[in-house]
Amino acid sequence: MERFQLRNALAFGFCAIIAFAILGYFLRDAAIAVKEYERTVTAKGLAEREVPADIVIWPVSFTLASNSLDELYASLEQNTQSVRDYLLARGINAADISANAPVITDKSAQSYGGPDAPFRYVATAVVTVYSHDINTVRGAMQGLAELGKKGIVLTAGNYDSQTQYLFTGLNDIKPAMIEQATINAREVANKFAADSGSRLGKIKRASQGQFSINPRDANNPHIKKVRVVSTVEYYLAD
């Protein structure tokens, strides 16, 4: 009986040793496979596209000065109408034209104005064009000298008088640009893998950068350059 139990114990121990050896072998291979699977490469892909702006905001700003407040308001009304007539004659829709309330400064009420100021009242008025017809508005910009010949003193260079060009169609081109950026990232990663004697595996993680919309150059603010960079990390395999 004791011999039988001893024999069974030896057999069980031998089987256990074999089982542990087999398990160790598979665990070692699994560990090696996992370690190899952790090899990655990170690449960035760029996508750029030039698009025309689809909205223009054009403020036409002018100034007036007078010692009579009544005369100043009358001149403001007349000049505002002259600007509006000019814009309409240039093909801009009436619905796209709006006039802001004028800003009037009383020089005599300001400490830095002094009693020797040539005019007591100075007014600034803005007529704003908000339009989708970029070409028509840009054409009207070229003929502003006509307003100057009528005695309208146009102001430029101020923040409030800067023309803005907007592009609002980002959602329409976003999927294609993300796809292009991802393709470019994969091309870069493939080159790296080939140079290192590896091949590219699946994507481990990916992140999309922010889209930027900027003028193509200083002389063509109505043409926008849309840009996005995607970062993609791939697994490497031998």
Backbone bond lengths (Angstrom), bond angles and torsions (degrees), N, CA, C in turn:
res aa  C-N    CA-C-N  psi(-1)  N-CA   C-N-CA  omega(-1)  CA-C   N-CA-C  phi
1 M - - - 1.460 - - 1.528 111.14 -
2 E 1.319 115.13 -45.39 1.456 119.73 179.10 1.522 110.98 -64.03
3 R 1.362 114.75 -38.28 1.471 118.15 178.00 1.535 110.52 -63.61
4 F 1.319 115.22 -39.57 1.462 119.18 179.95 1.524 110.95 -63.76
5 Q 1.338 116.32 -43.49 1.466 119.96 179.24 1.519 111.09 -65.45
6 L 1.352 116.78 -39.03 1.459 120.33 178.89 1.526 110.83 -64.72
7 R 1.355 114.01 -40.67 1.457 118.19 179.50 1.531 110.92 -64.15
8 N 1.316 115.80 -41.39 1.466 119.34 178.51 1.527 111.51 -64.72
9 A 1.332 115.77 -38.99 1.467 119.35 -179.92 1.520 110.56 -65.83
10 L 1.346 115.89 -41.29 1.462 119.01 178.44 1.532 111.11 -64.45
11 A 1.342 115.25 -41.46 1.467 119.01 179.70 1.528 110.73 -64.26
12 F 1.362 114.55 -41.48 1.461 117.64 179.41 1.524 111.14 -65.03
13 G 1.326 115.88 -39.91 1.469 119.39 179.39 1.516 111.34 -65.63
14 F 1.325 115.96 -40.74 1.465 119.83 179.74 1.535 110.76 -63.81
15 C 1.342 115.11 -42.84 1.471 119.17 178.56 1.526 111.12 -64.31
16 A 1.336 114.49 -38.39 1.466 118.21 179.62 1.517 110.79 -64.95
17 I 1.333 117.01 -39.41 1.463 120.28 178.69 1.520 110.71 -63.24
18 I 1.328 115.46 -43.40 1.458 119.90 179.68 1.533 110.19 -64.16
19 A 1.337 115.84 -42.24 1.466 120.01 -178.94 1.524 110.97 -63.35
20 F 1.351 114.81 -43.47 1.462 117.99 179.45 1.531 111.41 -66.23
21 A 1.317 116.69 -34.89 1.465 120.25 178.87 1.521 110.62 -66.14
22 I 1.349 114.82 -44.08 1.465 118.76 178.58 1.527 110.82 -64.19
23 L 1.361 114.78 -43.41 1.465 118.90 179.28 1.527 110.78 -62.41
24 G 1.319 116.79 -40.66 1.460 120.24 178.69 1.518 111.72 -63.18
25 Y 1.320 115.95 -38.75 1.464 120.24 179.21 1.524 110.70 -61.76
26 F 1.349 115.89 -47.46 1.463 119.49 -179.03 1.526 111.47 -67.61
27 L 1.332 115.62 -38.41 1.460 118.32 178.12 1.526 111.45 -64.41
28 R 1.339 116.57 -37.24 1.456 119.74 178.30 1.514 110.61 -64.72
29 D 1.337 116.80 -45.36 1.465 119.82 178.12 1.520 111.35 -62.93
30 A 1.336 116.45 -38.81 1.456 119.58 178.98 1.515 110.54 -65.52
31 A 1.321 117.36 -41.15 1.461 121.16 179.58 1.527 110.91 -63.89
32 I 1.346 115.37 -41.07 1.463 119.14 178.32 1.522 110.39 -64.46
33 A 1.355 116.34 -41.61 1.460 120.09 -179.56 1.521 111.30 -64.40
34 V 1.341 115.85 -42.61 1.461 119.73 178.60 1.516 110.13 -63.46
35 K 1.335 116.35 -42.86 1.459 119.86 -179.95 1.520 111.18 -61.15
36 E 1.326 116.11 -42.29 1.453 119.53 179.14 1.528 110.87 -67.30
37 Y 1.346 115.14 -34.19 1.451 119.11 -177.58 1.512 111.94 -70.68
38 E 1.328 117.09 -17.00 1.456 120.47 -179.66 1.520 112.13 -80.78
39 R 1.295 119.70 -7.34 1.450 121.89 178.77 1.521 108.97 -71.78
40 T 1.314 116.52 125.15 1.459 121.04 -175.07 1.526 110.39 -136.05
41 V 1.310 114.52 165.67 1.453 122.27 172.78 1.531 107.19 -138.12
42 T 1.320 116.44 138.15 1.465 122.13 179.68 1.525 109.31 -110.66
43 A 1.306 115.98 130.44 1.472 120.97 -178.78 1.519 109.44 -133.39
44 K 1.327 114.85 151.12 1.462 121.58 176.84 1.526 109.55 -110.81
45 G 1.300 115.68 138.42 1.465 121.59 178.55 1.520 110.46 -120.72
46 L 1.320 116.07 133.20 1.464 122.23 -177.78 1.523 110.39 -108.26
47 A 1.335 115.19 139.06 1.467 121.36 172.01 1.523 108.13 -131.04
48 E 1.324 116.03 130.75 1.462 121.97 179.30 1.522 109.37 -131.47
49 R 1.313 115.22 148.67 1.455 119.59 178.49 1.529 109.12 -152.01
50 E 1.336 115.84 137.99 1.460 120.71 175.10 1.531 108.97 -96.63
51 V 1.330 115.12 131.49 1.463 120.42 -178.41 1.524 108.81 -136.94
52 P 1.323 117.54 150.76 1.468 119.38 175.72 1.524 110.30 -80.05
53 A 1.326 116.41 144.59 1.458 120.65 174.05 1.525 109.11 -63.01
54 D 1.332 116.84 149.69 1.462 119.41 -179.86 1.531 112.99 -115.79
55 I 1.321 117.28 -0.54 1.466 121.17 175.36 1.526 108.72 -140.50
56 V 1.315 116.69 137.59 1.463 121.23 174.19 1.523 108.20 -124.10
57 I 1.313 116.03 135.22 1.461 122.95 174.52 1.524 106.55 -117.57
58 W 1.331 115.11 109.86 1.465 120.93 -173.82 1.523 110.20 -119.08
59 P 1.323 118.46 105.86 1.465 119.88 175.84 1.529 110.89 -89.39
60 V 1.317 116.28 123.07 1.458 122.04 175.57 1.531 106.92 -98.46
61 S 1.314 116.09 106.00 1.461 121.48 -173.70 1.528 110.50 -106.54
62 F 1.334 116.45 139.28 1.466 120.32 177.34 1.527 109.58 -143.54
63 T 1.336 115.60 159.30 1.465 121.27 -177.68 1.529 110.44 -123.30
64 L 1.331 114.43 154.55 1.460 122.12 177.29 1.531 108.06 -142.18
65 A 1.306 115.87 153.50 1.466 121.32 177.29 1.520 109.82 -139.39
66 S 1.335 115.82 145.50 1.458 120.36 179.95 1.529 109.32 -165.28
67 N 1.313 115.11 159.88 1.462 120.10 173.51 1.522 112.11 -94.42
68 S 1.318 116.06 -6.32 1.457 121.28 179.21 1.521 109.09 -115.96
69 L 1.314 116.42 123.99 1.459 120.37 -178.74 1.527 111.07 -67.18
70 D 1.331 116.87 -38.12 1.468 120.03 178.32 1.520 111.32 -63.17
71 E 1.322 115.89 -44.86 1.467 119.48 178.55 1.530 110.89 -64.49
72 L 1.319 115.93 -36.28 1.470 119.74 -179.80 1.520 110.50 -63.23
73 Y 1.312 116.95 -46.64 1.469 119.68 -179.51 1.527 110.85 -65.32
74 A 1.310 116.76 -36.05 1.470 119.39 178.31 1.530 110.42 -65.63
75 S 1.316 116.78 -41.89 1.468 120.90 178.94 1.526 110.77 -66.99
76 L 1.329 116.90 -37.93 1.465 120.89 177.43 1.531 110.80 -60.34
77 E 1.314 115.41 -44.79 1.468 119.63 179.63 1.521 111.37 -64.39
78 Q 1.319 115.82 -41.17 1.467 120.05 -179.63 1.531 111.20 -66.74
79 N 1.341 116.94 -45.95 1.469 119.93 -179.00 1.523 111.86 -66.99
80 T 1.324 115.98 -37.42 1.469 119.15 177.56 1.519 110.66 -61.62
81 Q 1.326 115.83 -41.87 1.464 119.53 178.35 1.528 111.01 -66.62
82 S 1.329 117.05 -36.35 1.472 120.32 178.35 1.527 110.91 -64.43
83 V 1.325 116.43 -41.40 1.466 120.15 177.90 1.519 109.96 -64.81
84 R 1.325 116.20 -44.52 1.462 119.92 179.40 1.534 111.17 -61.01
85 D 1.327 117.10 -44.36 1.470 120.92 179.38 1.529 110.79 -61.66
86 Y 1.321 116.00 -39.79 1.463 119.60 179.35 1.524 110.51 -62.27
87 L 1.330 116.32 -46.20 1.463 120.50 -178.57 1.523 111.40 -63.52
88 L 1.327 116.61 -41.48 1.473 120.00 178.59 1.520 110.82 -64.27
89 A 1.328 116.40 -39.64 1.466 120.02 179.94 1.515 111.41 -66.37
90 R 1.315 116.97 -24.64 1.464 121.40 179.19 1.528 112.84 -88.11
91 G 1.322 117.30 5.94 1.463 120.82 173.97 1.513 115.76 94.64
92 I 1.304 117.78 9.42 1.461 120.48 179.50 1.528 108.84 -85.01
93 N 1.318 116.90 134.11 1.462 121.51 -177.46 1.530 110.81 -66.20
94 A 1.324 115.04 144.00 1.466 120.01 179.97 1.523 111.48 -61.84
95 A 1.349 116.85 -32.96 1.464 120.38 -179.14 1.525 112.04 -68.39
96 D 1.331 116.59 -18.44 1.467 120.55 -179.03 1.526 112.61 -90.37
97 I 1.336 117.39 1.31 1.465 121.48 -175.41 1.528 109.40 -112.73
98 S 1.320 115.87 131.06 1.470 120.57 176.35 1.516 109.09 -139.64
99 A 1.352 115.75 150.87 1.462 121.38 -179.85 1.522 109.51 -117.58
100 N 1.325 116.35 129.42 1.453 121.34 177.32 1.530 110.37 -84.34
101 A 1.296 115.58 159.61 1.460 119.91 175.28 1.526 108.91 -66.45
102 P 1.336 118.46 136.22 1.466 120.16 -177.48 1.532 111.13 -70.06
103 V 1.332 114.46 153.93 1.463 121.67 174.99 1.525 107.22 -105.34
104 I 1.332 116.67 119.94 1.465 121.70 -176.14 1.524 109.29 -114.85
105 T 1.328 115.48 131.69 1.460 122.44 179.14 1.521 109.84 -113.63
106 D 1.329 115.25 130.18 1.459 121.79 176.40 1.529 108.10 -96.65
107 K 1.330 116.30 104.82 1.458 120.74 -176.36 1.526 112.45 -61.37
108 S 1.330 117.17 -33.94 1.460 119.66 -177.34 1.517 112.38 -69.57
109 A 1.322 116.79 -17.36 1.462 120.45 -179.68 1.524 112.08 -92.85
110 Q 1.344 116.98 1.60 1.455 120.97 -178.78 1.521 109.81 -112.14
111 S 1.325 115.48 139.42 1.465 120.27 -176.82 1.520 111.75 -65.63
112 Y 1.353 117.40 -31.78 1.464 119.43 -177.83 1.527 112.05 -85.98
113 G 1.331 118.22 -11.28 1.455 120.06 -179.33 1.514 112.05 -72.02
114 G 1.329 116.11 -46.82 1.458 120.15 176.97 1.506 112.46 77.21
115 P 1.324 116.99 160.10 1.470 120.47 -179.12 1.517 113.71 -72.99
116 D 1.356 117.62 -13.61 1.461 120.83 -176.63 1.522 113.46 -91.30
117 A 1.361 117.46 5.40 1.467 119.93 178.69 1.523 109.22 -60.48
118 P 1.350 118.66 132.92 1.475 120.64 -175.59 1.523 112.97 -62.88
119 F 1.328 117.07 -32.75 1.455 120.44 178.85 1.524 109.15 -129.89
120 R 1.296 114.45 138.90 1.467 118.16 -178.89 1.518 111.26 -74.63
121 Y 1.332 116.74 -40.71 1.468 120.23 -174.61 1.535 110.16 -112.26
122 V 1.317 115.31 135.48 1.468 122.27 174.38 1.522 107.58 -128.20
123 A 1.315 117.06 131.03 1.467 121.52 -176.99 1.524 110.27 -124.29
124 T 1.316 114.48 144.63 1.464 121.97 173.55 1.521 107.88 -123.74
125 A 1.309 116.30 130.06 1.467 121.41 179.70 1.528 109.14 -128.25
126 V 1.335 115.70 151.30 1.463 121.17 -178.20 1.522 109.84 -132.77
127 V 1.315 115.72 127.16 1.459 122.38 170.30 1.527 106.48 -107.61
128 T 1.324 116.35 121.68 1.468 120.63 -171.89 1.529 110.92 -108.93
129 V 1.320 114.67 135.47 1.469 121.92 173.70 1.528 108.03 -106.82
130 Y 1.326 116.35 124.94 1.476 122.78 175.73 1.522 106.24 -122.64
131 S 1.330 116.33 106.76 1.464 118.83 -169.41 1.525 111.50 -143.38
132 H 1.345 113.93 154.21 1.469 121.58 171.83 1.528 111.40 -93.66
133 D 1.318 116.68 -9.98 1.465 121.43 -178.16 1.533 108.72 -89.63
134 I 1.309 115.54 82.25 1.466 121.18 -173.34 1.527 111.22 -62.46
135 N 1.308 117.04 -45.38 1.469 120.27 -175.02 1.527 112.13 -63.96
136 T 1.332 116.80 -41.15 1.460 119.82 179.68 1.529 110.73 -64.75
137 V 1.312 116.95 -43.07 1.468 120.81 -179.54 1.527 110.06 -65.51
138 R 1.311 117.47 -42.77 1.465 119.94 179.62 1.534 110.41 -64.55
139 G 1.315 116.81 -33.26 1.452 119.25 175.96 1.524 111.37 -65.74
140 A 1.332 116.16 -39.55 1.463 120.03 178.97 1.520 111.31 -66.29
141 M 1.298 117.18 -30.67 1.466 120.45 179.58 1.524 111.97 -63.98
142 Q 1.311 116.11 -28.05 1.459 120.11 -175.72 1.530 112.91 -74.52
143 G 1.341 117.29 -15.95 1.465 119.11 -174.37 1.513 114.04 -112.27
144 L 1.327 117.36 23.69 1.463 120.03 -177.53 1.519 113.51 -64.35
145 A 1.327 117.04 -16.04 1.467 119.45 178.32 1.523 111.36 -60.10
146 E 1.328 116.90 -25.47 1.463 119.92 177.97 1.519 111.31 -61.10
147 L 1.336 116.46 -37.48 1.462 120.01 178.50 1.519 110.69 -70.37
148 G 1.328 116.30 -36.28 1.456 119.71 177.49 1.520 111.84 -63.15
149 K 1.331 116.75 -35.93 1.465 120.72 178.94 1.524 111.61 -67.08
150 K 1.311 116.81 -21.27 1.459 121.13 178.40 1.520 111.68 -89.29
151 G 1.335 116.80 4.90 1.454 120.34 177.70 1.508 114.97 87.87
152 I 1.325 117.24 11.54 1.473 120.90 178.70 1.519 108.41 -86.69
153 V 1.326 116.31 121.07 1.462 121.58 -177.74 1.524 108.67 -89.27
154 L 1.315 116.03 101.70 1.464 121.19 -179.65 1.520 109.74 -81.16
155 T 1.317 115.38 143.90 1.463 120.66 177.56 1.515 108.95 -114.04
156 A 1.309 115.37 143.75 1.463 121.01 179.09 1.516 108.82 -144.71
157 G 1.318 114.88 162.90 1.461 119.42 177.63 1.507 113.53 97.41
158 N 1.350 117.69 -21.63 1.451 119.82 177.03 1.525 110.26 -75.12
159 Y 1.323 115.56 156.99 1.465 119.59 179.46 1.529 111.13 -60.93
160 D 1.340 115.50 -38.03 1.464 119.80 -177.13 1.524 112.74 -71.09
161 S 1.325 117.08 -16.64 1.468 119.58 -176.27 1.527 112.74 -107.51
162 Q 1.304 117.37 13.59 1.465 120.78 179.77 1.525 111.05 -82.76
163 T 1.318 115.53 136.46 1.460 120.76 177.92 1.523 109.82 -78.32
164 Q 1.320 115.90 137.67 1.461 121.15 178.96 1.531 109.64 -116.74
165 Y 1.337 114.55 137.56 1.454 121.25 173.24 1.525 107.87 -117.03
166 L 1.322 115.62 128.74 1.462 120.67 -176.39 1.525 110.57 -119.54
167 F 1.324 114.94 149.29 1.463 121.24 172.08 1.523 107.59 -121.97
168 T 1.324 116.28 119.26 1.466 121.01 -174.25 1.528 113.23 -111.14
169 G 1.328 117.48 8.30 1.465 120.06 -176.34 1.512 114.34 -99.32
170 L 1.327 117.35 28.04 1.471 120.13 -176.24 1.520 112.28 -60.86
171 N 1.322 117.63 -41.54 1.466 119.94 -177.04 1.531 112.36 -61.87
172 D 1.323 116.98 -25.46 1.461 119.79 -179.65 1.529 112.70 -74.34
173 I 1.326 117.06 -30.23 1.466 120.11 -176.65 1.527 112.40 -106.24
174 K 1.325 116.87 -6.82 1.464 120.18 -175.30 1.537 112.98 -59.92
175 P 1.360 120.96 -48.96 1.477 119.57 -178.30 1.527 113.01 -58.03
176 A 1.322 117.00 -44.12 1.465 120.04 -178.25 1.525 111.02 -66.18
177 M 1.322 117.37 -36.68 1.460 119.77 -179.57 1.530 111.58 -71.05
178 I 1.329 116.53 -37.48 1.468 119.64 176.20 1.529 110.13 -63.79
179 E 1.327 115.73 -41.36 1.468 119.70 177.66 1.526 111.03 -61.38
180 Q 1.337 116.74 -43.56 1.465 120.60 -179.94 1.525 111.03 -64.62
181 A 1.320 116.79 -41.19 1.462 120.15 178.90 1.524 111.12 -63.65
182 T 1.319 117.08 -38.89 1.468 121.17 178.76 1.522 110.86 -67.47
183 I 1.338 116.79 -40.12 1.469 120.28 177.43 1.529 110.59 -62.49
184 N 1.325 116.36 -42.94 1.468 119.94 178.92 1.525 111.42 -63.73
185 A 1.331 116.52 -39.19 1.460 120.08 178.00 1.523 110.70 -63.55
186 R 1.318 117.42 -39.51 1.466 120.53 179.97 1.535 110.86 -67.12
187 E 1.336 117.05 -37.10 1.466 119.66 177.21 1.525 111.03 -61.94
188 V 1.333 116.41 -42.15 1.470 120.40 178.01 1.523 110.26 -64.19
189 A 1.335 116.87 -44.46 1.460 120.79 -178.79 1.526 111.26 -65.94
190 N 1.325 116.36 -37.74 1.470 119.81 178.05 1.521 111.13 -63.05
191 K 1.312 117.08 -40.18 1.463 120.86 178.08 1.527 110.85 -63.41
192 F 1.319 116.19 -42.63 1.465 120.02 178.38 1.528 110.38 -63.42
193 A 1.327 117.14 -44.36 1.463 120.93 -178.77 1.524 110.87 -63.26
194 A 1.332 116.95 -42.88 1.465 120.49 179.80 1.530 111.29 -63.35
195 D 1.341 116.36 -41.39 1.464 120.07 179.87 1.525 112.24 -66.08
196 S 1.328 116.83 -27.25 1.467 120.34 -178.80 1.522 112.57 -97.23
197 G 1.330 117.26 7.93 1.454 120.90 178.06 1.512 113.66 73.62
198 S 1.325 116.87 24.62 1.459 121.41 -179.76 1.521 109.28 -119.79
199 R 1.290 114.82 177.68 1.461 120.25 173.69 1.523 108.84 -128.99
200 L 1.308 114.49 154.54 1.451 120.32 -174.08 1.528 110.98 -81.43
201 G 1.321 115.47 136.63 1.454 121.21 177.27 1.519 111.71 -103.23
202 K 1.323 114.71 -149.32 1.455 119.87 -178.70 1.531 110.74 -79.55
203 I 1.321 114.57 168.30 1.460 120.74 177.16 1.528 109.67 -75.74
204 K 1.309 116.56 128.53 1.462 121.28 175.34 1.525 110.02 -84.53
205 R 1.321 116.14 -48.09 1.466 120.42 175.82 1.530 108.81 -156.34
206 A 1.304 115.32 157.95 1.467 120.99 179.63 1.523 109.13 -145.54
207 S 1.318 115.57 145.79 1.461 120.51 177.71 1.527 109.04 -139.00
208 Q 1.307 114.32 140.30 1.467 121.03 -179.87 1.522 109.63 -101.53
209 G 1.332 116.06 129.14 1.447 120.12 176.10 1.520 111.30 -76.51
210 Q 1.309 116.27 173.94 1.458 121.04 178.86 1.531 110.44 -75.06
211 F 1.319 115.43 144.77 1.456 120.68 173.25 1.525 109.01 -77.13
212 S 1.322 115.84 137.87 1.467 121.23 174.90 1.524 108.65 -118.64
213 I 1.326 115.31 139.55 1.463 122.18 178.44 1.515 107.40 -125.97
214 N 1.327 116.91 113.73 1.457 122.14 -176.94 1.526 110.03 -135.73
215 P 1.339 117.05 158.54 1.473 118.55 174.50 1.525 110.63 -59.72
216 R 1.317 115.59 144.68 1.463 119.13 178.54 1.519 110.91 -61.13
217 D 1.342 116.19 -40.73 1.457 121.90 176.25 1.522 107.62 -160.04
218 A 1.322 115.77 172.92 1.467 120.51 -175.23 1.519 112.58 -65.65
219 N 1.321 118.47 -27.29 1.459 121.70 -177.01 1.525 113.60 -89.76
220 N 1.329 117.29 -9.09 1.467 121.16 -178.57 1.527 110.36 -133.96
221 P 1.330 116.81 65.76 1.470 118.71 -178.65 1.521 113.01 -68.29
222 H 1.346 117.81 -15.41 1.458 120.47 179.78 1.529 112.08 -82.11
223 I 1.323 116.96 -5.88 1.465 121.38 173.96 1.523 107.10 -108.27
224 K 1.326 115.99 123.41 1.453 120.93 -174.42 1.528 111.01 -105.22
225 K 1.322 115.04 147.07 1.458 120.93 172.36 1.529 107.87 -110.53
226 V 1.329 114.93 117.24 1.460 121.33 178.76 1.528 107.99 -97.92
227 R 1.328 116.69 135.18 1.468 120.80 -171.76 1.528 109.88 -141.36
228 V 1.324 115.97 139.89 1.464 120.97 174.51 1.527 108.90 -148.01
229 V 1.316 115.76 145.00 1.468 122.18 177.63 1.523 108.23 -122.11
230 S 1.329 116.87 126.82 1.460 122.48 175.94 1.521 109.67 -107.29
231 T 1.322 116.62 139.17 1.470 122.63 177.55 1.519 108.17 -111.10
232 V 1.322 116.39 124.00 1.464 121.61 -176.29 1.526 109.13 -128.42
233 E 1.332 116.19 132.78 1.464 121.52 176.64 1.523 108.20 -110.06
234 Y 1.353 116.18 125.75 1.459 122.72 -178.15 1.522 110.61 -112.30
235 Y 1.327 115.56 152.00 1.462 120.96 169.37 1.530 108.93 -78.44
236 L 1.325 115.98 148.67 1.464 122.57 175.41 1.519 109.65 -112.20
237 A 1.315 116.04 143.19 1.461 121.88 176.84 1.516 109.04 -136.06
238 D 1.338 116.73 150.88 1.462 121.52 177.66 1.515 111.13 -78.94
